[in-house]
Amino acid sequence: MKLILTACGVMTCTALAHAQPQYDFIKIDSWNANPLAGEAFAWDVSDSGVVCGEATMDNRIGTPGFIWTQALGKVEIPVIHPKEVSNAGLVVGLAAVYDINTHQAWSPPALPGTYYSPSFGGVNEAGLAVGTISGCSCSDSGGVTNVPYLWDAEGGPRGLPFIIPNARGLSRVNNSGVAIGWLNGWQANEGFVTDLNTGAFTVLTDVLPQGLSPGFARALDINNHGDVLGTCPGNGLVYRYTFIYSPTTGVQVLPLPGAGYQQQLSGYGMNDAGTVVGSITSPIATEFAMVYTPARGIQNLNDASLVAGIPAGYRLRVAMRVSNTGWIVGNGAQGSKNTGWVLVPRGAACDPIDFNHDGLFPDTQDIDDFLSVFSGGPCPTGTCGDIDFNNDGLFPDTADIESLLRVFSGGAC
């Protein structure tokens, strides 16, 4: 393998397949005793590997909420339809906020002029939970009377401190207090982003490139840099675009999947590094979970060379969230049964920094020799290692150079 790698030029190596799987698959099943019964859903994952979701249980109505960890598996929590778990351990869902560390639970009340219970979509590390609440005592299936709802343990329940015309709810909030939400109602959902500290807001449809979409843009996620993940309808053969909006750099439209897939990309989650997860669709409308990074492009997570341990006949249907530590959660099916799943990244182990095998390290000659081979040149000593220094299966890749320099200077791989 090393002779092949060191002989490759820069352009001829980029299409080589993964050397080894990058993730391990773990299924999150229902509580039902019958393995063919029930269903489970995984909605979010924290940076410490805590997953929140919901699953059916024998002799129980509905789908009780849970948190899941590798050490303990599923543990029931007093939250219906949990949607997010923060790194600080707060879980939010329908009418409830729950602290998994202290086991304290809150049932935030309605606001004056609102009815029923709030439904939360997100919570940040400061404990600010955001969501929506009904504005009428009626059957409002379209959500056109809903209003945004905010709550924290110190400040209690409140609405937006400023007016955003037709704002119906907030779905996520980052650690700087910048939130995303929607206007109009469930059907004519139009996304916006707002700074809860200043009241400034931007409607995402207004920032799309001219002619890109004939419809409204939706807001799906926001990271701690203030970048917003959105989707919008496409034109012609393109059914849906996914984009990232940054207040400083504008809109980046993500690429569409290649041959063998419909021309649409559905993003649902994004982390601080800009990794996006969601789904792609086959020509016969079969949905497959995907991950996107600028370095690797769009990858189907059902690829056994990328994800190890997928059971026979199981399809990873949609990826919902990705943590800053690279864990991905989503939902899939084996036959007619839906379950949640989590993908745990395999730890990358870098090669020794004695790249040219001359017995001297740290030695700047190792860097010189690596760059020579990386650019398609010869190995001056004739015994160089391979250029996939960080063993992530991608080469040539500038991340290998960054990893080499980091380890060379005494840092971690």
N, C-alpha and C positions, 0 to 999 in steps of 0.2 A: 504493500500500500504506500509506503513512504517513497519508493522510487516513482510511483505514478504521480504522487502529489508534487514532488519536487520538480518533476518534468513538465508539469502543467503550466501553461501560460495563464495570464489573468482572465482572459475571456473564455477560455475553454473549460475552466473549472467551475464556473458559477452555476451551471445547471446540474451538478452532481447531486445525488440524493443524500438524505440524512445518513450519517454513519451509524447512528443509533437512535432509538426513540428519545424524545425530549420530555415526555410526560408519562405518568402512570395513571391509569383509569381506576376510579373507585365508584361503584354504584351505591346510591342512597335509595333504599327501598322503603316500601310502606311498612306499617306495624302489623299488617294482617298475617295471621298464622299460615294461611294458604299462600304459597309463593306466586300463584297465578292471579290472586285477588288484589284489589285495591290499587292505589297509585300514590306517587310522591312527587313533589316539586322542590327544586332548589333555586333560590332567588338571588342570594348574595353571599359574598365571602369576605372576611376581614383579612388584614395583612398577617394576622397570627394564625390563619387557617380555621377560623370559626365560620361555619356555614349556617345560614338560616333558611328555613323552608317550611313546608307543611305536608302532611301525609295522612292517609286514612288509617283507621284503627278499628279492630273488631268491636262491635257493640257500641260504637260512638257515631253520632251524627256529625257530618262535616269533616273537615280536615284539620286536626289539631296542629298547632305550630310547634316547631322544634328548632334546636340548634344541634349541629353535628360537629364533632372533632374526630381526628384519627384515633385519639386515645379512648374516647368514651362512646363513639357512635352517636346515635340520635338520643336527645334528651328533651322531653316535652317541656314547653314553656307556656305561660298564660297569655299568649298573643295569637290572635286570629289573623290569618293572612300576613305573616311577617314579610316585610319587603327589604329591610336593610339591617345589617349588624355593623356597628361602628367598631373601630379599633379599641375604644374605651369600654366596649361591652354593652352598649345600649342597643336593644332591638325594638323596632317600631313596626306597627301594622295597623289593623283596624281597631280604633278606639283605645289603643294601649301603647305604653312605653314600658319596657322591662329592662332592668339591669341584671345581666347574667352573673355578675360578680357578687353583688349584695343581695340578689333575689328580690329587690324592691320593685313593685309594680305601680304604675300610675294609670288612672283613667281620666284623661283630660276632659273637661266639660265643654259644652257648647258655648258659643259666644252669644251676646244679645242679638236677637234677630236671626239666629241660625237654629237649625234643628238636627236632631239625631246625634250621631257621634262623629268625630273627625276620623278621617282615613289618612294615615301617614304614609309617605313614600320614601322619606329620607331623614337622616339625622347625622350631624357632624360631631367632631371630637369634643366640642364645647357643650354638647348636649342639646343643641337646638334642633328640634324636630319640625318638619314641614309637611304640609299635606293640604287637604281640602275638606270642606264641610258644606252641607246642604243649606241653601238660603230660603227654603220653603218647607212647610209641613204638607208635602204633596208627593205625588208619584212623578218625580223628575228624572226619567230614565236617560234623558240626554245630557243631564248635568248642567243645564243652562242657567240655573239659579245658584250654583255652587260658588263659594268664595275661598280664597287662600286662607290657610290656618297655620299659625306658628305656636310653638309651645316649648318652654324649658322649665326645669324644676324651680329656678329662681324667679323668672319673670311671669310664669303662668301662661294662660292662653291669650292669644291676641291675633288680630288680623294684620294685613300689610300696613305699615306705618305711613303709606303714601298711596296714591291712586294710580293703578294701571287699568285703563279702560278694558272691560270685558275679561279681566283676569279671573280664572275659575279655580286655580289651584297651583301648588308647588309640588314638584316631584323629587327633587334632590337639592342638597345644599352642601357647599364645600367648606373647608375649615376657615376660609376668609369671610364667610357670610355671603357668598355669591350663590344665588339659587337659580334653578330653571323651573319653568312651569308652562301652563297652557292657557290659551284664550278661548272664548266662545262656547265651548262645550265638548262633549266626548266625540261627536261626529265631525265637527269642523275644527278639530284640534289644531291650533296654531301655536308653535312654541315661542317662548321668550326667555331671556336671561336678565336677571336683575341683581343689583348690589343692594342688599338689605340694609347696609349702613348709610347709603347716600340716596337711595331711591332711583338712581339711574337705571334705565332698562332699555333693552334692544329686542325688537321683534325679529326673529330669525328669517322670516320670509323676506324682510326688507334688505338683508345683506347677501342674499343669494346672487350669484352671477346672472346677469340679464339673459333671459332665454333658457336658463337651465331647467326650470320646472314650471308646469302650468298650475300647480297647487300650493297648498300651505306646507311650510317646513315644520317639523316636529322636533322637540328637544328630548333626547333620551338619557343623557348623562352629562356630568360636569366633573372635571378633575380639579386638583388643588392649585393648578396654574391658571384656572379660569377658562380653560379650553372646553368648548361645548360640543358634544357629539349629537348630530342631528341627521334626520332623513327627510327626503322630499320625493314626490312623484317624479317620474321621468317623462321623456318624450319619445314617441315612436316605439322602437323596439325595446327601449329601456323602461322597465317598470318602476324601479326605485333606485335613487342615489343615496349614499351615505356620505356625510361631510363632517369636517371638524372646523368649528368657527373659533377664532382667536381674536379678541378685541384689538390686538396689536398687529397681527399679520393677515387678518381677514379669513376667507373661506378656502379650505383645501378640500376638493372633491376627491374621495378615495377611488381607486381603480375598480373596475368591474371584473367579475370572474371571467376566466378564459373559456376556451372551447369545452363543450359538454355541460354548460350551465346556462340558465336564463340570464339575461343581462339585467341583473338587479343585485343589490347588496343591502342587507338589512343589519345595521349595527344596533346593539343594545347596551353595551358597556364599554368603558374606556378607563385606563389607569393613568397615573401621572407620567408614565413614560410614553404615552400615546399608543399603547397596544389596544386594539379594538377587537371586540368579540361580537358575534351575532350569528347570522345564517346566510347560506347561499342556497339556490334552488335548481334542481335538475330540470330538463326540458319537459318532464311529465309531472312537475310540481312537487317533487319529493324534496323535503327540506333537510339540509345538512348543517351542523354546527361548524363555524369557521373562526379562525383567528387571523388578524391582520397586523403586520408590523412593516414599517418602511423597508427594513432589510430583507425580509422574506416574502413580502407581498401577502396574498390571500392563501391560506392553507385550510384544506378540509380536515377537520379534526377526527374524521373517521378513518384516516390513513394509518394503517397498522405500523408503518415505518416511523410515524410521528408520535403515536400514542400506543403504549403497551398495555395489554390486559383487557381490551374490549371483548366482551363475550360474543360468541358466535351468534349472529342474527340480531345483534343490538345495533341500533342507529342513534348516534348523538345528533339530536334534531336541532337544538338551538342552544347557543352559549349566551348566558345572561349577563354575567359580570366577570371581571378580571381584577385581582388584587394587585397592589403595588409589588407584591412578592411573586407575582406571576401565576398564582393559582386561578383556575378557571372553573366556574360552576355553570350548570345548565340542566337541560331536560332532554330526555330521550325515550326510546321505546324499544321493547323486545316483543314482537308480535303486537298485540293490542294493549299491552300494559305499559303505562307511562311511569318512569322513575326519574329521580334526580341523579346527578353525577357530579363528581369533582375530579379535576385533573391536577395532579401534583407534579410540579416541575422536578426533573432529576437534577441533582446538584452537579454543576460542571466542575471538572477537575482539570486544571491547566497542566500542560506539559512542563517538564523541568526547564529552567531558564538557560541551561547549558545546551542551547539549540544546535551548536555545531559540534557537540560531543568532543571538545578538546580538553575537557577536564578543568577548565578555568571558568569560574562564575562567582559573583556577577562580573561580566566582561562585555564591554561595548562591542567587541567583535561579534558576539552572538546577535546583537541588534542589527549590525551591518549585514551579516549573513542572512538573517531572517528577511530583511527588506529586499535583498537580492533575489532570494527564492520567491518571495511574495510577488515580485514584479515580473516573474517568468525567467529570471536569470539563473546562472549556475550556483551551486553550493561550493564556495571557495575551498572548503576542507574536504568535500566529497562525501561527508557522512552526516549531513544535516537531517534534522527531524522534519515532520510534516508541518505545513503552514496552518493547519486547523489547531492553533495553539490552545484555544479555550475549549476544544472538543465539543462544539455545539452543532457539528455536522455541516457548517457552512464555510466555504472557502472558495476563492479568496474573499475575505471579509474584514473590513477595517476594525471590527470588534476584536479580531485576533491581535492586531497591532496594539490596541488600547490595553488588552489583557497582558500582553508581553511587557509593556512598559510599566504597568501597575505592579506586576509581580517582581520585575527587575528592581523597582524602587522600594521593595519591601512590603507592598500591599497584598490584599487578598485577591484570589482569582475571580 
